[in-house]
């Protein structure tokens, strides 16, 4: 399991229900169990935002690895 978000962040003072969800291993966005993450970047994002993989994908989208090659040319 990845490290949970830092509960001393200001967002958790403003929205204490988010802190409760982190403590219960739930996504702060959808309230479902956090489940598995597909890579290290997603686990790191969970430690920042508290979002599960499904919510991360809906916010950030799926990476298009074909386009990524063009970015590094």
N, C-alpha and C positions, 0 to 999 in steps of 0.2 A: 504494500500500500504506500502511496506517495505521502510526503509530508503534508499535513493540512495547512490551510492558510493561517497566517499570524492573526490571532484573535484580538491583538492590540491595535489593529488598523482602524482608522476612524469610521469606516463603513460599518463595522460591527457595533459601534456605539450608536450610530444613527439607526441601524436596522438590526436590533438584537435577535430577531428571528433568524437571520442569516447565521449568526454565531451558534444558535441552537441546532441548526441544520448541520453545520460543520462538526459539532460535537457528536451528533447522531450519525455521522458518515453519510449525509445526504447532500445532494447537489443544492447549492444556494439558489439556483435558478428554477429548477423543476421539482425539487423536493424528493426526487427518487434516489435510491441508493447509488453511490458514486460508481460502482461497478469497476470494470477493467479499463485501462487506457492502452491505446495502440502504440505509443512510442514515448520516449523520454521527454520530448517537447510537450506532449499532452500532459504527462505527469507533472512537469514543471508548471504548466499553466494552471493545473488544479491547485498547486500550492500558492499561486498568486490570486486566482479568482474564485476558487471553490466550485467551479463548474465541472460537471461530468463530461464524458466524451461526446455524448449525443448533443448536449448544449454547446460545447465548444465547436463542434462541426456546424451547428446551425448558425452560430455567431461568426465564426471565421471562415467557414466553407471548407470543402475538401481541397487539398492541394492538387494542382494540376502539374504533375511532374514533367509532362512534355514541355510545358511553357517554362519550367524552371531551367531547363538546359539553355534556352534562349537568353535568360537573364544573365548567365555567366559567360557568354561568348564575348 
